[in-house]
Amino acid sequence: MRAVIVFLLSALIPLSHCQSHDPFAWLYGPHSHRFGSLLGNTNGGQCPDECDCPPTFPVAMYCDGRGLTAMPTIPSRVKYLYLQNNAITAVPDSALVNATNLVWLMMHGNQLTSGSIGEKAFMQMEGLERLYLQYNNLTAFPSNLPRTLRDLRIDHNKIEKVTTADLEGMDNLTILYLHDNSVTDLGSSLKSLKSLTLLDISDNKLTKVPEALPEHLHQLYMQSNSIDSLPDGFLGSFSQLQYIRIAHNQLTDKGIPANAFNVTGLVELDLSYNKLERIPPVSTTLQHLYLQANQIKEFTLGSFCSIVDVTNFSKLQTLRLDGNEISREDIPTDSALCLRLANNIEV
C-alpha cells in the first residue's frame, strides 16, 4: 500500500510554491518513471496523446507540465488525474462528465477563473477525495464541489468570501488550505466541517477569529492577517488542538483574554510579530513558544510556572523572546528550575 501511495504522490513533483505549508511533503518522492501510453489499458477510452497512462497503473493519467490550454479527454477508468502546472483556462460542464471514478484531481498551477468553471463541472464525481486548485485565479469557491472531499487545497487564489453553502455537507473534509487569498470574513462557514483537523487561513485579510471553528482541529494557522483580539473561551472547545500560529497579526495584551493559552494539549504556540508587552500565561505542558518581535518589557516567570517543585515545572523546550525590549540579564536566576527542559531560550 505504501508503494502505491508514493507512486501516486510522485506525480506532484514539482509542487506549487507552498511546500512550506505542506505537512505531507515528506511523502513525495522523486519523479517516477513515466511509461508511454501505447500499451495502456483502453477500457473506458484511449489515453489522449498529450498525456501518459502507465500500463502498470492504468487508473492514473499524467498530463502535468505539458503546456495544455484545455481539458483533455478523460477515460472513465481513470481515478488519479494530474493536470497541474499547465495553462488550462476553463473546466466546462462537459469536461469531467466521463470522469465519474476520479479520486484525486490535481489542477494547481493553471489559469482557471471562477467564471470559467462550469456550475455542473464537479457534480458527477461521487468519490472525489483530493482536489488541488491552488495557484489559479479563482475569486470564489467553485459551485457544487463533491461532498466526499477529504483534502481541499484552494490557496494562492483571489478568493474574497466563503459562504456556508460552499462547505456545507463536507463531513469528511480533514484538510483545508485557504491561505494566501483575500478573505475578509469567514462567518460561520467552517461550522459544518466536523472532521477537519488542519485549517490554514493565513495570509488573508481577516480582522477577527472565525466563528464556530471545528472542534476537532489539530492544527490552526492564522498568521499574517490583521487580527487584533481573541474571543473569550477561544480554546475552550478544542480537545485535540496542538499547533496554533497567530504570528504577524495585531494582537495586544488587551486583546487576549485571561488564561487564553493556559490550556493543556497545546504543543506549539506562535505569537511572534504582534504587539504584546507581556508574556501571556501558558500551560506547563506547552513545548514550543514563539514570542519574538513583540514589545515585551519583562520576563515574568509566573507566565510559565505558578508552582515549582520536583514534579511541577514547565515542559517548554523552545522559547524565543528575541526582538523584544528585554535582555538575558532580565531572566530571573531561579528560572532554571521552572524551565529546566528549555534547551533553547533566545533573548
VOBA-1610 file (N, C-alpha, C; in pm, whole numbers, padded with zeros to 5 digits, always signed):
BEGIN
Met+00083-00121+00000Met+00000+00000+00000Met+00086+00126+00000Arg+00196+00123+00079Arg+00284+00239+00084Arg+00344+00269-00051Ala+00381+00162-00126Ala+00440+00182-00258Ala+00342+00251-00351Val+00214+00214-00343Val+00113+00276-00429Val+00099+00423-00397Ile+00095+00458-00266Ile+00081+00598-00227Ile+00198+00680-00276Val+00321+00630-00259Val+00439+00703-00305Val+00436+00719-00456Phe+00392+00614-00529Phe+00383+00621-00675Phe+00289+00733-00717Leu+00173+00741-00650Leu+00075+00843-00685Leu+00126+00983-00654Leu+00183+00999-00536Leu+00226+01132-00494Leu+00348+01180-00569Ser+00424+01090-00630Ser+00543+01131-00703Ser+00508+01221-00820Ala+00386+01212-00870Ala+00344+01294-00983Ala+00325+01439-00944Leu+00324+01468-00816Leu+00303+01606-00772Leu+00431+01687-00769Ile+00544+01629-00800Ile+00671+01700-00805Ile+00692+01753-00947Pro+00724+01882-00970Pro+00743+01978-00862Pro+00611+02031-00809Leu+00599+02046-00679Leu+00478+02101-00620Leu+00470+02250-00644Ser+00351+02307-00619Ser+00338+02452-00624Ser+00423+02512-00514His+00431+02644-00512His+00531+02711-00431His+00502+02710-00282Cys+00402+02638-00238Cys+00365+02645-00097Cys+00410+02521-00021Gln+00524+02465-00057Gln+00571+02345+00012Gln+00589+02368+00160Ser+00623+02493+00199Ser+00645+02519+00340Ser+00517+02502+00421His+00400+02505+00352His+00274+02489+00420His+00227+02343+00421Asp+00299+02255+00357Asp+00250+02120+00331Asp+00312+02020+00428Pro+00235+01973+00528Pro+00291+01879+00626Pro+00315+01740+00570Phe+00270+01713+00446Phe+00285+01580+00389Phe+00392+01577+00280Ala+00474+01684+00273Ala+00574+01692+00167Ala+00674+01576+00173Trp+00696+01520+00292Trp+00792+01409+00305Trp+00748+01286+00228Leu+00617+01278+00195Leu+00567+01162+00121Leu+00608+01163-00025Tyr+00636+01284-00076Tyr+00655+01295-00219Tyr+00799+01257-00256Gly+00812+01147-00321Gly+00944+01104-00364Gly+00981+01167-00495Pro+01096+01131-00552Pro+01136+01180-00684Pro+01038+01132-00789His+01047+01191-00909His+00960+01152-01020His+00970+01002-01045Ser+00856+00941-01054Ser+00855+00802-01101Ser+00874+00803-01252His+00934+00698-01304His+00948+00687-01449His+00810+00675-01512Arg+00786+00752-01617Arg+00655+00753-01680Arg+00660+00671-01807Phe+00574+00573-01812Phe+00570+00485-01927Phe+00481+00544-02034Gly+00506+00506-02155Gly+00423+00552-02266Gly+00284+00494-02257Ser+00189+00551-02332Ser+00051+00511-02322Ser+00011+00411-02429Leu+00104+00373-02514Leu+00066+00290-02628Leu+00014+00154-02587Leu+00068+00101-02478Leu+00028-00033-02436Leu-00071-00030-02320Gly-00121+00088-02288Gly-00206+00103-02171Gly-00342+00039-02188Asn-00408+00018-02076Asn-00543-00033-02073Asn-00635+00067-02141Thr-00714+00023-02238Thr-00803+00113-02311Thr-00947+00103-02266Asn-00973+00030-02156Asn-01108+00023-02105Asn-01154+00163-02065Gly-01270+00202-02115Gly-01322+00334-02082Gly-01271+00443-02173Gly-01193+00408-02276Gly-01144+00509-02369Gly-00993+00511-02379Gln-00944+00561-02492Gln-00800+00571-02515Gln-00737+00682-02432Cys-00611+00662-02397Cys-00536+00767-02331Cys-00504+00874-02434Pro-00531+01001-02407Pro-00503+01106-02505Pro-00353+01115-02533Asp-00319+01153-02656Asp-00179+01157-02698Asp-00093+01249-02613Glu-00154+01356-02561Glu-00076+01455-02486Glu-00051+01413-02341Cys-00100+01296-02300Cys-00085+01250-02162Cys-00018+01113-02159Asp+00017+01068-02040Asp+00073+00936-02019Asp-00019+00855-01928Cys-00046+00731-01966Cys-00123+00639-01883Cys-00039+00513-01865Pro+00037+00502-01758Pro+00128+00388-01741Pro+00056+00255-01749Pro+00106+00162-01830Pro+00041+00030-01840Pro+00043-00045-01709Thr+00139-00012-01622Thr+00146-00079-01492Thr+00048-00019-01391Phe-00009+00098-01424Phe-00105+00162-01335Phe-00205+00239-01419Pro-00291+00170-01491Pro-00377+00231-01591Pro-00485+00323-01536Val-00508+00324-01404Val-00610+00413-01349Val-00556+00552-01321Ala-00428+00576-01353Ala-00368+00708-01338Ala-00340+00769-01475Met-00360+00900-01487Met-00332+00969-01612Met-00252+01095-01581Tyr-00132+01104-01642Tyr-00039+01212-01615Tyr-00036+01309-01733Cys-00086+01430-01707Cys-00088+01535-01810Cys-00023+01661-01757Asp+00054+01651-01652Asp+00109+01770-01587Asp+00228+01826-01664Gly+00239+01959-01663Gly+00351+02026-01726Gly+00362+02005-01875Arg+00250+01997-01946Arg+00251+01971-02090Arg+00214+02095-02173Gly+00193+02208-02107Gly+00154+02328-02181Gly+00010+02324-02229Leu-00074+02242-02168Leu-00213+02231-02210Leu-00288+02360-02181Thr-00377+02397-02272Thr-00463+02514-02251Thr-00609+02474-02235Ala-00641+02348-02261Ala-00778+02298-02249Ala-00777+02161-02185Met-00889+02121-02130Met-00902+01990-02066Met-00891+01879-02169Pro-00815+01775-02141Pro-00808+01660-02232Pro-00928+01569-02213Thr-00945+01475-02303Thr-01048+01373-02288Thr-01003+01274-02181Ile-01091+01241-02090Ile-01052+01158-01976Ile-01123+01022-01984Pro-01048+00912-01996Pro-01110+00779-01995Pro-01183+00754-01862Ser-01291+00682-01868Ser-01374+00662-01749Ser-01305+00579-01642Arg-01202+00501-01679Arg-01133+00416-01581Arg-01042+00498-01488Val-01009+00621-01525Val-00909+00700-01453Val-00960+00741-01315Lys-00876+00715-01214Lys-00906+00754-01076Lys-00814+00866-01027Tyr-00695+00875-01085Tyr-00596+00972-01040Tyr-00553+01055-01160Leu-00590+01183-01160Leu-00568+01269-01276Leu-00479+01386-01238Tyr-00368+01399-01310Tyr-00269+01502-01282Tyr-00265+01603-01397Leu-00318+01721-01371Leu-00325+01827-01472Leu-00253+01953-01425Gln-00173+01942-01320Gln-00111+02060-01263Gln-00003+02118-01354Asn+00026+02247-01331Asn+00134+02318-01400Asn+00116+02319-01551Asn-00004+02354-01593Asn-00033+02377-01734Asn-00084+02520-01750Ala-00158+02545-01856Ala-00216+02678-01879Ala-00365+02663-01911Ile-00428+02567-01843Ile-00570+02541-01866Ile-00653+02659-01815Thr-00744+02708-01898Thr-00820+02828-01865Thr-00965+02800-01826Ala-01015+02680-01852Ala-01156+02655-01825Ala-01182+02506-01797Val-01287+02482-01716Val-01337+02347-01692Val-01487+02353-01723Pro-01526+02331-01847Pro-01668+02335-01883Pro-01745+02218-01820Asp-01877+02229-01819Asp-01960+02125-01759Asp-01932+01987-01816Ser-01896+01982-01943Ser-01876+01853-02011Ser-01738+01793-01989Ala-01645+01870-01932Ala-01505+01827-01925Ala-01485+01702-01840Leu-01565+01687-01734Leu-01545+01576-01640Leu-01662+01479-01639Val-01750+01491-01738Val-01871+01410-01738Val-01841+01261-01748Asn-01726+01227-01806Asn-01687+01086-01820Asn-01597+01040-01706Ala-01558+01135-01621Ala-01460+01106-01516Ala-01528+01082-01381Thr-01626+00998-01380Thr-01704+00978-01258Thr-01633+00895-01152Asn-01521+00832-01190Asn-01447+00748-01095Asn-01328+00819-01031Leu-01312+00947-01058Leu-01197+01018-01005Leu-01194+01017-00852Val-01073+00993-00797Val-01048+01001-00654Val-00957+01120-00623Trp-00857+01143-00710Trp-00767+01258-00699Trp-00775+01340-00825Leu-00783+01472-00809Leu-00780+01563-00923Leu-00687+01678-00889Met-00574+01685-00961Met-00472+01786-00938Met-00475+01890-01050Met-00519+02012-01016Met-00528+02117-01117Met-00459+02245-01071His-00366+02233-00977His-00298+02352-00931His-00199+02404-01036Gly-00175+02534-01030Gly-00080+02594-01122Gly-00134+02605-01264Asn-00260+02643-01278Asn-00318+02667-01410Asn-00367+02812-01418Gln-00460+02840-01506Gln-00509+02978-01523Gln-00661+02983-01512Leu-00713+02907-01418Leu-00857+02899-01400Leu-00912+03023-01329Thr-01028+03069-01373Thr-01102+03174-01304Thr-01235+03116-01259Ser-01300+03184-01167Ser-01427+03133-01116Ser-01532+03124-01226Gly-01533+03220-01315Gly-01630+03220-01423Gly-01605+03116-01528Ser-01485+03057-01528Ser-01452+02959-01632Ser-01477+02815-01589Ile-01524+02795-01466Ile-01556+02661-01418Ile-01707+02644-01419Gly-01755+02548-01494Gly-01899+02526-01507Gly-01965+02491-01375Glu-02088+02534-01356Glu-02160+02508-01233Glu-02181+02358-01208Lys-02185+02280-01315Lys-02207+02137-01303Lys-02081+02055-01327Ala-01966+02123-01336Ala-01842+02054-01373Ala-01806+01941-01278Phe-01831+01958-01148Phe-01789+01859-01049Phe-01904+01771-00999Met-02023+01788-01053Met-02141+01723-00996Met-02144+01572-01014Gln-02076+01520-01116Gln-02084+01377-01145Gln-01985+01294-01065Met-01895+01359-00993Met-01790+01285-00921Met-01836+01253-00780Glu-01869+01128-00757Glu-01925+01087-00629Glu-01822+01027-00535Gly-01696+01018-00580Gly-01594+00958-00494Gly-01467+01041-00485Leu-01471+01167-00529Leu-01350+01250-00526Leu-01310+01281-00383Glu-01184+01255-00350Glu-01135+01277-00214Glu-01032+01388-00206Arg-00955+01409-00311Arg-00847+01508-00306Arg-00858+01600-00426Leu-00870+01731-00401Leu-00883+01831-00508Leu-00785+01945-00481Tyr-00693+01966-00575Tyr-00594+02073-00563Tyr-00623+02180-00668Leu-00655+02300-00623Leu-00685+02413-00712Leu-00600+02534-00679Gln-00495+02517-00602Gln-00413+02631-00563Gln-00338+02689-00683Tyr-00295+02812-00667Tyr-00221+02883-00773Tyr-00302+02891-00902Asn-00425+02941-00890Asn-00506+02976-01005Asn-00552+03120-00987Asn-00661+03158-01049Asn-00711+03295-01039Asn-00856+03297-00993Leu-00889+03210-00900Leu-01026+03199-00852Leu-01060+03313-00757Thr-01181+03366-00771Thr-01229+03470-00680Thr-01339+03417-00588Ala-01383+03295-00610Ala-01485+03232-00527Ala-01470+03081-00536Phe-01531+03010-00442Phe-01530+02864-00448Phe-01608+02817-00570Pro-01560+02714-00639Pro-01639+02657-00749Pro-01772+02602-00697Ser-01872+02604-00781Ser-02004+02555-00741Ser-02006+02401-00733Asn-02087+02352-00643Asn-02118+02209-00635Asn-01995+02120-00624Leu-01902+02157-00536Leu-01788+02069-00512Leu-01836+01940-00448Pro-01771+01827-00479Pro-01813+01699-00420Pro-01806+01701-00267Arg-01907+01650-00205Arg-01912+01646-00057Arg-01829+01531-00002Thr-01767+01454-00089Thr-01682+01343-00046Thr-01538+01385-00021Leu-01504+01511-00045Leu-01366+01557-00035Leu-01310+01538+00106Arg-01184+01496+00109Arg-01109+01486+00234Arg-00997+01589+00241Asp-00947+01630+00127Asp-00833+01721+00120Asp-00860+01824+00010Leu-00883+01950+00049Leu-00913+02057-00046Leu-00810+02168-00031Arg-00739+02195-00138Arg-00636+02300-00136Arg-00671+02402-00243Ile-00709+02520-00194Ile-00756+02626-00282Ile-00684+02756-00247Asp-00564+02741-00191Asp-00482+02855-00152Asp-00420+02924-00273His-00360+03040-00249His-00295+03118-00354His-00389+03146-00472Asn-00506+03198-00436Asn-00600+03245-00536Asn-00640+03388-00498Lys-00758+03430-00536Lys-00804+03567-00507Lys-00941+03565-00442Ile-00967+03461-00364Ile-01098+03442-00303Ile-01121+03547-00194Glu-01236+03612-00198Glu-01268+03718-00103Glu-01371+03675+00000Lys-01453+03575-00035Lys-01562+03536+00054Lys-01585+03386+00049Val-01617+03330+00164Val-01653+03188+00173Val-01789+03180+00242Thr-01884+03117+00177Thr-02018+03107+00233Thr-02042+02971+00296Thr-02144+02962+00376Thr-02181+02834+00439Thr-02211+02729+00334Ala-02275+02771+00225Ala-02311+02677+00119Ala-02189+02618+00049Asp-02078+02690+00050Asp-01957+02640-00017Asp-01905+02512+00047Leu-01920+02499+00178Leu-01859+02388+00251Leu-01960+02298+00321Glu-02083+02336+00325Glu-02184+02259+00397Glu-02195+02117+00341Gly-02197+02021+00432Gly-02210+01881+00391Gly-02078+01809+00367Met-01966+01879+00380Met-01835+01814+00361Met-01792+01749+00493Asp-01863+01646+00530Asp-01841+01582+00659Asp-01708+01508+00668Asn-01647+01477+00553Asn-01522+01400+00553Asn-01398+01487+00538Leu-01416+01617+00518Leu-01302+01703+00492Leu-01212+01713+00615Thr-01086+01676+00600Thr-00990+01681+00711Thr-00885+01788+00692Ile-00858+01829+00565Ile-00754+01928+00536Ile-00813+02036+00448Leu-00799+02163+00492Leu-00844+02277+00412Leu-00735+02383+00409Tyr-00677+02403+00291Tyr-00577+02508+00272Tyr-00646+02624+00199Leu-00661+02734+00271Leu-00727+02852+00217Leu-00637+02975+00229His-00511+02951+00258His-00419+03062+00282His-00384+03137+00153Asp-00330+03257+00170Asp-00288+03341+00057Asp-00404+03368-00039Asn-00513+03417+00019Asn-00626+03467-00059Asn-00658+03609-00010Ser-00779+03653-00031Ser-00818+03789+00012Ser-00944+03784+00096Val-00960+03678+00174Val-01080+03660+00256Val-01081+03761+00371Thr-01194+03829+00387Thr-01208+03928+00493Thr-01288+03875+00612Asp-01378+03781+00586Asp-01462+03729+00694Asp-01513+03590+00654Leu-01492+03494+00740Leu-01538+03357+00713Leu-01674+03329+00774Gly-01722+03420+00859Gly-01851+03399+00921Gly-01857+03265+00991Ser-01965+03191+00967Ser-01980+03057+01027Ser-01965+02948+00922Ser-01893+02979+00815Ser-01881+02886+00702Ser-01809+02757+00737Leu-01729+02758+00843Leu-01650+02639+00878Leu-01721+02548+00977Lys-01834+02592+01025Lys-01903+02523+01134Lys-01935+02378+01103Ser-01970+02349+00979Ser-02017+02215+00945Ser-01906+02114+00919Leu-01780+02158+00924Leu-01669+02069+00890Leu-01631+01984+01012Lys-01708+01880+01034Lys-01697+01800+01156Lys-01566+01723+01168Ser-01503+01692+01054Ser-01382+01609+01057Ser-01254+01688+01036Leu-01265+01819+01023Leu-01148+01900+00989Leu-01043+01895+01099Thr-00919+01862+01061Thr-00808+01858+01157Thr-00701+01962+01127Leu-00690+02005+01001Leu-00590+02105+00964Leu-00659+02218+00888Leu-00647+02341+00941Leu-00705+02459+00877Leu-00597+02566+00865Asp-00570+02607+00741Asp-00472+02712+00717Asp-00543+02828+00648Ile-00563+02936+00724Ile-00626+03057+00671Ile-00531+03176+00685Ser-00403+03148+00686Ser-00303+03253+00697Ser-00295+03336+00569Asp-00235+03453+00580Asp-00215+03541+00465Asp-00346+03575+00394Asn-00444+03617+00474Asn-00568+03669+00420Asn-00588+03811+00474Lys-00711+03856+00481Lys-00741+03991+00531Lys-00837+03985+00647Leu-00823+03884+00729Leu-00911+03865+00844Leu-00879+03965+00954Thr-00982+04016+01018Thr-00963+04107+01132Thr-01008+04042+01262Lys-01067+03923+01253Lys-01111+03852+01374Lys-01103+03701+01350Val-01103+03629+01458Val-01101+03482+01450Val-01237+03435+01398Pro-01238+03341+01304Pro-01366+03292+01251Pro-01456+03235+01361Glu-01585+03248+01340Glu-01683+03194+01435Glu-01693+03042+01421Ala-01725+02979+01530Ala-01758+02836+01531Ala-01655+02751+01457Leu-01531+02758+01501Leu-01427+02675+01441Leu-01454+02527+01473Pro-01422+02437+01381Pro-01446+02294+01405Pro-01373+02246+01531Glu-01440+02169+01612Glu-01388+02135+01744Glu-01279+02028+01741His-01260+01960+01627His-01159+01854+01622His-01030+01899+01556Leu-01012+02029+01543Leu-00889+02080+01482Leu-00766+02033+01559His-00664+01999+01482His-00535+01960+01538His-00431+02068+01511Gln-00444+02133+01395Gln-00352+02240+01356Gln-00433+02359+01305Leu-00404+02479+01358Leu-00475+02601+01319Leu-00372+02710+01288Tyr-00372+02754+01163Tyr-00275+02853+01118Tyr-00348+02979+01073Met-00324+03090+01142Met-00390+03218+01113Met-00291+03332+01100Gln-00165+03303+01076Gln-00065+03408+01072Gln-00085+03501+00951Ser-00027+03620+00963Ser-00029+03719+00854Ser-00170+03760+00815Asn-00247+03800+00917Asn-00376+03863+00896Asn-00374+03996+00972Ser-00489+04047+01009Ser-00496+04173+01085Ser-00580+04154+01210Ile-00566+04038+01273Ile-00643+04005+01393Ile-00585+04079+01513Asp-00670+04154+01586Asp-00621+04231+01699Asp-00670+04180+01835Ser-00757+04081+01834Ser-00807+04027+01961Ser-00857+03884+01941Leu-00870+03814+02051Leu-00920+03677+02050Leu-01049+03671+02131Pro-01145+03588+02091Pro-01272+03581+02165Pro-01255+03511+02300Asp-01344+03540+02392Asp-01344+03472+02520Asp-01364+03322+02498Gly-01295+03242+02577Gly-01306+03098+02563Gly-01254+03048+02430Phe-01156+03119+02375Phe-01103+03089+02242Phe-01068+02942+02223Leu-01001+02882+02321Leu-00956+02744+02308Leu-01038+02645+02390Gly-01143+02693+02451Gly-01218+02607+02542Gly-01287+02489+02477Ser-01321+02501+02350Ser-01399+02395+02285Ser-01314+02294+02210Phe-01183+02314+02210Phe-01096+02223+02135Phe-01040+02115+02226Ser-01051+01992+02183Ser-01000+01881+02263Ser-00871+01823+02206Gln-00840+01857+02079Gln-00726+01795+02013Gln-00627+01896+01954Leu-00651+02024+01974Leu-00566+02126+01913Leu-00427+02126+01976Gln-00324+02115+01891Gln-00187+02109+01939Gln-00098+02220+01882Tyr-00132+02270+01765Tyr-00045+02368+01699Tyr-00126+02492+01659Ile-00086+02608+01709Ile-00152+02734+01677Ile-00047+02836+01633Arg-00071+02897+01519Arg+00017+03004+01472Arg-00066+03128+01444Ile-00039+03235+01522Ile-00110+03362+01504Ile-00006+03474+01488Ala+00109+03441+01433Ala+00216+03539+01414Ala+00175+03643+01309His+00245+03755+01310His+00223+03860+01211His+00077+03906+01207Asn+00024+03940+01326Asn-00108+03999+01337Asn-00096+04129+01417Gln-00206+04172+01479Gln-00207+04298+01553Gln-00248+04276+01699Leu-00215+04160+01754Leu-00257+04127+01889Leu-00188+04214+01993Thr-00267+04260+02091Thr-00216+04333+02206Thr-00253+04257+02333Asp-00195+04297+02446Asp-00229+04233+02573Asp-00378+04245+02602Lys-00435+04361+02571Lys-00576+04385+02596Lys-00665+04292+02514Gly-00618+04251+02399Gly-00698+04168+02309Gly-00693+04020+02339Ile-00615+03980+02441Ile-00604+03838+02476Ile-00671+03814+02610Pro-00779+03737+02614Pro-00847+03709+02742Pro-00754+03640+02841Ala-00783+03659+02968Ala-00701+03597+03073Ala-00696+03446+03056Asn-00575+03393+03064Asn-00552+03248+03055Asn-00601+03186+02924Ala-00603+03264+02818Ala-00648+03213+02688Ala-00566+03095+02641Phe-00436+03095+02673Phe-00348+02989+02625Phe-00306+02892+02736Asn-00365+02909+02853Asn-00331+02822+02964Asn-00422+02699+02962Val-00407+02623+02853Val-00487+02502+02834Val-00394+02385+02804Thr-00429+02271+02855Thr-00346+02153+02830Thr-00368+02104+02688Gly-00269+02037+02634Gly-00279+01982+02499Gly-00196+02056+02396Leu-00179+02188+02414Leu-00100+02264+02318Leu+00045+02220+02319Val+00100+02204+02199Val+00241+02169+02183Val+00320+02289+02135Glu+00263+02364+02041Glu+00333+02478+01982Glu+00241+02599+01973Leu+00292+02716+02014Leu+00216+02840+02008Leu+00307+02949+01951Asp+00264+03008+01840Asp+00344+03112+01775Asp+00267+03243+01780Leu+00316+03337+01861Leu+00258+03471+01874Leu+00358+03577+01833Ser+00456+03541+01755Ser+00560+03636+01716Ser+00505+03745+01625Tyr+00578+03856+01621Tyr+00544+03968+01533Tyr+00402+04019+01559Asn+00373+04046+01687Asn+00250+04112+01726Asn+00286+04237+01808Lys+00198+04278+01898Lys+00223+04399+01977Lys+00210+04372+02126Leu+00251+04254+02167Leu+00240+04216+02307Leu+00348+04283+02391Glu+00309+04324+02513Glu+00406+04385+02605Glu+00436+04293+02723Arg+00355+04190+02738Arg+00376+04094+02847Arg+00373+03951+02791Ile+00436+03861+02862Ile+00431+03719+02825Ile+00299+03664+02876Pro+00213+03614+02787Pro+00084+03561+02834Pro+00104+03429+02909Pro+00021+03401+03009Pro+00030+03273+03080Pro+00003+03157+02985Val+00086+03055+02995Val+00069+02936+02910Val+00070+02812+02998Ser+00022+02704+02942Ser+00017+02578+03016Ser+00158+02523+03038Thr+00174+02451+03146Thr+00305+02389+03173Thr+00334+02275+03075Thr+00234+02233+02998Thr+00255+02126+02900Thr+00301+02177+02765Leu+00299+02309+02744Leu+00343+02366+02616Leu+00492+02338+02596Gln+00530+02305+02472Gln+00669+02269+02444Gln+00746+02374+02363His+00675+02450+02279His+00743+02546+02194His+00663+02676+02192Leu+00728+02787+02232Leu+00662+02917+02239Leu+00746+03021+02165Tyr+00681+03087+02070Tyr+00749+03187+01987Tyr+00687+03324+02013Leu+00767+03414+02072Leu+00722+03548+02106Leu+00814+03655+02051Gln+00899+03621+01958Gln+00995+03718+01907Gln+00924+03834+01836Ala+00993+03948+01834Ala+00947+04067+01762Ala+00812+04118+01814Asn+00800+04124+01947Asn+00688+04193+02009Asn+00743+04315+02082Gln+00676+04358+02189Gln+00722+04474+02266Gln+00731+04439+02414Ile+00769+04314+02441Ile+00774+04262+02578Ile+00886+04328+02656Lys+00850+04374+02777Lys+00944+04452+02859Lys+00989+04379+02986Glu+00929+04266+03015Glu+00958+04197+03140Glu+00950+04047+03122Phe+01042+03976+03185Phe+01040+03830+03184Phe+00965+03785+03309Thr+00839+03744+03292Thr+00755+03703+03406Thr+00757+03552+03417Leu+00826+03503+03516Leu+00839+03358+03533Leu+00705+03294+03564Gly+00615+03372+03625Gly+00483+03320+03657Gly+00399+03287+03534Ser+00441+03335+03419Ser+00369+03301+03296Ser+00391+03155+03258Phe+00496+03097+03314Phe+00529+02958+03282Phe+00501+02862+03397Cys+00523+02908+03519Cys+00507+02822+03636Cys+00440+02899+03750Ser+00331+02847+03801Ser+00269+02906+03920Ser+00323+02838+04045Ile+00359+02711+04031Ile+00420+02635+04139Ile+00541+02562+04082Val+00652+02563+04155Val+00771+02494+04108Val+00822+02400+04217Asp+00830+02273+04183Asp+00893+02175+04272Asp+00942+02059+04186Val+00967+01946+04247Val+01024+01834+04174Val+00931+01787+04062Thr+00801+01788+04086Thr+00707+01735+03988Thr+00634+01843+03909Asn+00640+01969+03954Asn+00570+02078+03887Asn+00670+02173+03822Phe+00676+02167+03690Phe+00766+02255+03615Phe+00717+02261+03471Ser+00769+02358+03397Ser+00727+02375+03258Ser+00793+02272+03168Lys+00717+02224+03071Lys+00771+02129+02973Lys+00829+02203+02851Leu+00839+02335+02862Leu+00885+02416+02750Leu+01028+02378+02708Gln+01046+02355+02578Gln+01177+02322+02524Gln+01235+02438+02442Thr+01147+02511+02373Thr+01191+02623+02290Thr+01119+02749+02333Leu+01195+02855+02358Leu+01138+02984+02395Leu+01213+03094+02320Arg+01142+03165+02235Arg+01204+03276+02159Arg+01147+03408+02206Leu+01236+03495+02256Leu+01200+03628+02302Leu+01287+03735+02237Asp+01362+03697+02136Asp+01448+03795+02069Asp+01363+03899+01996Gly+01418+04018+01983Gly+01345+04125+01917Gly+01243+04192+02007Asn+01260+04178+02139Asn+01174+04247+02236Asn+01258+04350+02312Glu+01207+04396+02424Glu+01275+04501+02500Glu+01333+04447+02629Ile+01379+04323+02623Ile+01444+04261+02738Ile+01576+04200+02692Ser+01662+04171+02788Ser+01791+04109+02759Ser+01805+03985+02847Arg+01913+03914+02826Arg+01934+03791+02903Arg+01948+03821+03052Glu+01993+03940+03087Glu+02007+03977+03228Glu+01871+03990+03297Asp+01765+04003+03218Asp+01632+04017+03277Asp+01569+03882+03314Ile+01634+03774+03278Ile+01581+03641+03311Ile+01612+03611+03458Pro+01512+03583+03541Pro+01536+03556+03684Pro+01631+03439+03704Thr+01709+03445+03809Thr+01809+03341+03835Thr+01743+03207+03869Asp+01622+03212+03923Asp+01556+03087+03959Asp+01473+03029+03845Ser+01489+03083+03724Ser+01413+03033+03610Ser+01458+02893+03568Ala+01581+02858+03605Ala+01634+02728+03563Ala+01554+02612+03621Leu+01494+02632+03736Leu+01415+02526+03797Leu+01281+02510+03725Cys+01219+02622+03693Cys+01090+02619+03622Cys+01109+02572+03478Leu+01210+02627+03411Leu+01233+02599+03268Leu+01347+02499+03251Arg+01345+02396+03330Arg+01458+02302+03332Arg+01473+02223+03202Leu+01367+02216+03120Leu+01374+02141+02995Leu+01405+02231+02875Ala+01409+02361+02898Ala+01428+02454+02787Ala+01574+02453+02741Asn+01599+02393+02626Asn+01736+02386+02576Asn+01764+02496+02473Asn+01664+02580+02448Asn+01685+02688+02351Asn+01601+02809+02392Ile+01664+02902+02466Ile+01599+03028+02502Ile+01673+03141+02433Glu+01605+03208+02340Glu+01666+03318+02267Glu+01608+03450+02315Val+01699+03540+02357Val+01658+03672+02405Val+01734+03779+02329
//
